[in-house]
Amino acid sequence: QVQLVESGGGLVQPGGSLRLSCAASGSSFSIYSMGWHRQAPGKQRELVARITSGGNTNYADSVKDRFTISRDNAKNTVYLQMNSLKPEDTAVYYCWLDSGWYTYWGQGTQVTVSA
């Protein structure tokens, strides 16, 4: 079983930055697509960013040019660098890993953007 441990969330002012990390247990990390979803209170969970095993990325329109997803296969870790944060970015952010037959989810980390 894969376990995903997220960190890096917190409170930040509008215009600030945070970097989220997601460390995966187990082997064969490098062959999986990984990414981030988020869910704001009262809202549906939405895709934020994803990265394939080959390094191809895509982003939600709302975060393009502000967020960057990356991965370090040697550390079994995926990152989400979030810049120019806005109040509407406030949500619980969930890391995921797609094994091909099952999607694993992290426990979520809270990001709050507020003055």
KEPA-744706 format. One line per field, with one value per atom (N, C-alpha, C): x, y, z; residue number from 0; atom name. Coordinates in pm, whole numbers, padded with zeros to 5 digits. Layout:
xx = c(X, ...)
yy = c(Y, ...)
zz = c(Z, ...)
resi = c(NUM, ...)
name = c(CA, ...)
# end
This chain:
xx = c(00083, 00000, 00088, 00050, 00121, 00066, 00156, 00118, 00176, 00092, 00132, 00123, 00231, 00238, 00262, 00168, 00173, 00221, 00286, 00330, 00343, 00357, 00383, 00268, 00150, 00036, 00047, -00043, -00044, -00119, -00098, -00162, -00064, -00110, -00026, -00111, -00047, -00117, -00134, -00236, -00249, -00121, -00084, 00041, 00160, 00145, 00254, 00270, 00364, 00398, 00404, 00375, 00392, 00440, 00511, 00546, 00496, 00409, 00359, 00447, 00462, 00538, 00452, 00477, 00406, 00506, 00535, 00631, 00558, 00599, 00535, 00622, 00558, 00627, 00626, 00700, 00699, 00796, 00794, 00882, 00805, 00878, 00823, 00756, 00800, 00745, 00757, 00867, 00897, 00807, 00732, 00648, 00506, 00473, 00336, 00315, 00196, 00151, 00110, 00136, 00098, 00043, -00024, -00079, -00143, -00213, -00280, -00422, -00515, -00649, -00666, -00772, -00805, -00956, -00998, -01140, -01162, -01235, -01272, -01403, -01429, -01554, -01676, -01763, -01885, -01866, -01746, -01716, -01675, -01684, -01644, -01492, -01439, -01296, -01257, -01148, -01105, -00957, -00924, -00784, -00709, -00593, -00504, -00391, -00322, -00207, -00177, -00113, -00068, 00065, 00140, 00267, 00280, 00318, 00333, 00471, 00491, 00622, 00728, 00687, 00780, 00801, 00733, 00751, 00654, 00559, 00458, 00363, 00326, 00242, 00119, 00016, -00095, -00155, -00228, -00276, -00419, -00489, -00617, -00595, -00689, -00676, -00658, -00721, -00717, -00580, -00490, -00359, -00245, -00276, -00171, -00089, 00041, 00137, 00163, 00094, 00119, 00172, 00125, 00165, 00256, 00346, 00435, 00443, 00414, 00429, 00561, 00628, 00754, 00768, 00864, 00887, 01035, 01073, 01209, 01202, 01232, 01217, 01314, 01430, 01526, 01473, 01387, 01330, 01186, 01133, 00994, 00897, 00918, 00844, 00796, 00673, 00618, 00594, 00612, 00599, 00496, 00439, 00355, 00399, 00469, 00510, 00396, 00348, 00234, 00278, 00270, 00308, 00187, 00199, 00093, -00041, -00042, -00162, -00276, -00396, -00518, -00610, -00701, -00796, -00873, -00904, -00977, -00896, -00766, -00684, -00702, -00771, -00793, -00869, -00811, -00870, -00784, -00836, -00755, -00697, -00567, -00497, -00461, -00496, -00476, -00381, -00279, -00188, -00245, -00220, -00262, -00156, -00166, -00078, -00163, -00147, -00226, -00142, -00176, -00101, -00143, -00252, -00306, -00434, -00445, -00567, -00630, -00559, -00606, -00538, -00614, -00560, -00548, -00428, -00401, -00406, -00456, -00472, -00401, -00344, -00290, -00400, -00361, -00458, -00509, -00443, -00479, -00402, -00373, -00309, -00380, -00407, -00486, -00399, -00448, -00388, -00491, -00455, -00544, -00475, -00538, -00485, -00576, -00526, -00608, -00521, -00575, -00508, -00525)
yy = c(-00118, 00000, 00125, 00222, 00348, 00442, 00513, 00615, 00749, 00852, 00986, 01078, 01149, 01239, 01380, 01470, 01607, 01701, 01808, 01911, 02043, 02152, 02282, 02379, 02335, 02424, 02522, 02619, 02718, 02842, 02947, 03077, 03170, 03236, 03328, 03446, 03562, 03681, 03678, 03745, 03756, 03807, 03745, 03779, 03699, 03624, 03545, 03412, 03332, 03204, 03094, 02973, 02852, 02742, 02646, 02525, 02404, 02328, 02205, 02088, 01992, 01871, 01749, 01645, 01519, 01407, 01335, 01226, 01093, 01008, 00879, 00766, 00670, 00549, 00446, 00338, 00229, 00249, 00154, 00156, 00197, 00210, 00241, 00377, 00469, 00604, 00668, 00646, 00718, 00683, 00574, 00533, 00587, 00654, 00698, 00845, 00876, 01015, 01057, 01182, 01237, 01377, 01427, 01560, 01608, 01719, 01786, 01823, 01797, 01852, 01944, 02024, 02105, 02111, 02137, 02147, 02260, 02360, 02471, 02438, 02502, 02476, 02498, 02399, 02408, 02394, 02363, 02352, 02210, 02179, 02049, 02041, 01924, 01903, 01922, 01993, 02023, 01994, 01959, 01936, 02069, 02070, 02186, 02166, 02054, 02027, 01879, 01834, 01696, 01691, 01584, 01562, 01413, 01379, 01240, 01189, 01059, 01000, 01059, 01106, 01168, 01316, 01374, 01515, 01608, 01554, 01639, 01693, 01819, 01883, 01946, 01962, 02048, 02108, 02218, 02298, 02344, 02368, 02436, 02578, 02627, 02763, 02866, 02843, 02939, 02953, 02858, 02863, 02872, 02868, 02879, 03006, 02994, 03103, 03144, 03081, 03109, 02988, 02868, 02745, 02663, 02588, 02499, 02365, 02257, 02124, 02065, 01993, 01928, 01801, 01718, 01595, 01567, 01504, 01461, 01311, 01234, 01089, 01027, 01087, 01036, 01045, 01144, 01162, 01113, 01056, 01009, 01119, 01238, 01354, 01438, 01487, 01582, 01713, 01825, 01957, 02039, 02134, 02235, 02371, 02445, 02581, 02675, 02749, 02838, 02981, 03063, 03203, 03291, 03417, 03515, 03463, 03413, 03348, 03447, 03399, 03477, 03415, 03493, 03436, 03317, 03318, 03208, 03079, 03085, 02965, 02891, 02952, 02888, 02758, 02650, 02517, 02416, 02296, 02182, 02122, 02105, 02053, 01908, 01824, 01680, 01634, 01564, 01499, 01364, 01324, 01192, 01127, 00994, 00913, 00812, 00806, 00717, 00596, 00482, 00359, 00288, 00334, 00271, 00194, 00132, 00062, 00119, 00203, 00263, 00396, 00493, 00624, 00641, 00671, 00693, 00842, 00874, 01014, 01041, 01160, 01205, 01252, 01289, 01327, 01470, 01549, 01687, 01782, 01899, 02004, 02136, 02211, 02334, 02449, 02520, 02644, 02755, 02857, 02970, 03097, 03170, 03296, 03407, 03489, 03590, 03704, 03824, 03940, 03948)
zz = c(00000, 00000, 00000, -00082, -00090, 00016, 00082, 00178, 00134, 00135, 00096, 00216, 00243, 00357, 00306, 00333, 00285, 00394, 00351, 00443, 00368, 00444, 00385, 00386, 00425, 00430, 00546, 00546, 00652, 00612, 00690, 00669, 00599, 00494, 00420, 00374, 00361, 00313, 00162, 00110, -00035, -00099, -00210, -00277, -00231, -00124, -00070, -00140, -00088, -00149, -00045, -00090, -00012, -00104, -00047, -00120, -00045, -00110, -00054, -00098, -00008, -00038, -00013, -00089, -00073, -00093, 00015, 00012, 00006, -00086, -00109, -00057, 00007, 00049, -00063, -00043, -00138, -00254, -00343, -00458, -00583, -00693, -00825, -00831, -00746, -00747, -00885, -00952, -01075, -01192, -01185, -01297, -01287, -01180, -01156, -01186, -01238, -01241, -01101, -01068, -00939, -00958, -00855, -00867, -00740, -00754, -00643, -00681, -00592, -00596, -00476, -00479, -00363, -00346, -00223, -00193, -00094, -00136, -00050, 00021, 00135, 00207, 00119, 00115, 00037, -00112, -00157, -00299, -00335, -00464, -00514, -00524, -00500, -00516, -00663, -00687, -00823, -00842, -00965, -01001, -01002, -00941, -00943, -01043, -01033, -01119, -01120, -01226, -01234, -01305, -01280, -01347, -01375, -01497, -01536, -01501, -01521, -01497, -01588, -01706, -01798, -01778, -01679, -01649, -01718, -01792, -01854, -01747, -01757, -01655, -01717, -01636, -01671, -01544, -01563, -01453, -01477, -01368, -01378, -01429, -01507, -01560, -01448, -01335, -01226, -01162, -01184, -01121, -01222, -01350, -01452, -01431, -01446, -01434, -01290, -01195, -01054, -00978, -01015, -00947, -01037, -00976, -01049, -00977, -01048, -00992, -01040, -00953, -00987, -00905, -00943, -00869, -00859, -00749, -00724, -00701, -00804, -00794, -00694, -00677, -00580, -00438, -00412, -00280, -00270, -00377, -00381, -00338, -00389, -00343, -00462, -00451, -00547, -00473, -00543, -00484, -00560, -00490, -00553, -00502, -00587, -00555, -00590, -00492, -00509, -00485, -00589, -00582, -00608, -00569, -00592, -00543, -00422, -00369, -00351, -00376, -00366, -00262, -00205, -00109, -00165, -00293, -00353, -00364, -00335, -00328, -00195, -00101, 00029, 00011, 00062, 00046, 00120, 00132, 00172, 00044, 00042, -00075, -00052, -00150, -00141, -00249, -00210, -00303, -00344, -00468, -00514, -00601, -00608, -00690, -00765, -00895, -00980, -01016, -00957, -00982, -01110, -01172, -01291, -01266, -01149, -01112, -00985, -00914, -00790, -00769, -00720, -00689, -00539, -00493, -00352, -00322, -00203, -00161, -00031, -00020, 00106, 00199, 00320, 00422, 00406, 00324, 00303, 00392, 00339, 00415, 00388, 00494, 00483, 00435, 00335, 00289, 00306, 00382, 00406, 00361, 00271, 00219, 00268, 00357, 00421, 00471, 00461, 00517, 00667)
resi = c(0, 0, 0, 1, 1, 1, 2, 2, 2, 3, 3, 3, 4, 4, 4, 5, 5, 5, 6, 6, 6, 7, 7, 7, 8, 8, 8, 9, 9, 9, 10, 10, 10, 11, 11, 11, 12, 12, 12, 13, 13, 13, 14, 14, 14, 15, 15, 15, 16, 16, 16, 17, 17, 17, 18, 18, 18, 19, 19, 19, 20, 20, 20, 21, 21, 21, 22, 22, 22, 23, 23, 23, 24, 24, 24, 25, 25, 25, 26, 26, 26, 27, 27, 27, 28, 28, 28, 29, 29, 29, 30, 30, 30, 31, 31, 31, 32, 32, 32, 33, 33, 33, 34, 34, 34, 35, 35, 35, 36, 36, 36, 37, 37, 37, 38, 38, 38, 39, 39, 39, 40, 40, 40, 41, 41, 41, 42, 42, 42, 43, 43, 43, 44, 44, 44, 45, 45, 45, 46, 46, 46, 47, 47, 47, 48, 48, 48, 49, 49, 49, 50, 50, 50, 51, 51, 51, 52, 52, 52, 53, 53, 53, 54, 54, 54, 55, 55, 55, 56, 56, 56, 57, 57, 57, 58, 58, 58, 59, 59, 59, 60, 60, 60, 61, 61, 61, 62, 62, 62, 63, 63, 63, 64, 64, 64, 65, 65, 65, 66, 66, 66, 67, 67, 67, 68, 68, 68, 69, 69, 69, 70, 70, 70, 71, 71, 71, 72, 72, 72, 73, 73, 73, 74, 74, 74, 75, 75, 75, 76, 76, 76, 77, 77, 77, 78, 78, 78, 79, 79, 79, 80, 80, 80, 81, 81, 81, 82, 82, 82, 83, 83, 83, 84, 84, 84, 85, 85, 85, 86, 86, 86, 87, 87, 87, 88, 88, 88, 89, 89, 89, 90, 90, 90, 91, 91, 91, 92, 92, 92, 93, 93, 93, 94, 94, 94, 95, 95, 95, 96, 96, 96, 97, 97, 97, 98, 98, 98, 99, 99, 99, 100, 100, 100, 101, 101, 101, 102, 102, 102, 103, 103, 103, 104, 104, 104, 105, 105, 105, 106, 106, 106, 107, 107, 107, 108, 108, 108, 109, 109, 109, 110, 110, 110, 111, 111, 111, 112, 112, 112, 113, 113, 113, 114, 114, 114)
name = c(N, CA, C, N, CA, C, N, CA, C, N, CA, C, N, CA, C, N, CA, C, N, CA, C, N, CA, C, N, CA, C, N, CA, C, N, CA, C, N, CA, C, N, CA, C, N, CA, C, N, CA, C, N, CA, C, N, CA, C, N, CA, C, N, CA, C, N, CA, C, N, CA, C, N, CA, C, N, CA, C, N, CA, C, N, CA, C, N, CA, C, N, CA, C, N, CA, C, N, CA, C, N, CA, C, N, CA, C, N, CA, C, N, CA, C, N, CA, C, N, CA, C, N, CA, C, N, CA, C, N, CA, C, N, CA, C, N, CA, C, N, CA, C, N, CA, C, N, CA, C, N, CA, C, N, CA, C, N, CA, C, N, CA, C, N, CA, C, N, CA, C, N, CA, C, N, CA, C, N, CA, C, N, CA, C, N, CA, C, N, CA, C, N, CA, C, N, CA, C, N, CA, C, N, CA, C, N, CA, C, N, CA, C, N, CA, C, N, CA, C, N, CA, C, N, CA, C, N, CA, C, N, CA, C, N, CA, C, N, CA, C, N, CA, C, N, CA, C, N, CA, C, N, CA, C, N, CA, C, N, CA, C, N, CA, C, N, CA, C, N, CA, C, N, CA, C, N, CA, C, N, CA, C, N, CA, C, N, CA, C, N, CA, C, N, CA, C, N, CA, C, N, CA, C, N, CA, C, N, CA, C, N, CA, C, N, CA, C, N, CA, C, N, CA, C, N, CA, C, N, CA, C, N, CA, C, N, CA, C, N, CA, C, N, CA, C, N, CA, C, N, CA, C, N, CA, C, N, CA, C, N, CA, C, N, CA, C, N, CA, C, N, CA, C, N, CA, C, N, CA, C, N, CA, C, N, CA, C, N, CA, C, N, CA, C, N, CA, C, N, CA, C)
# end
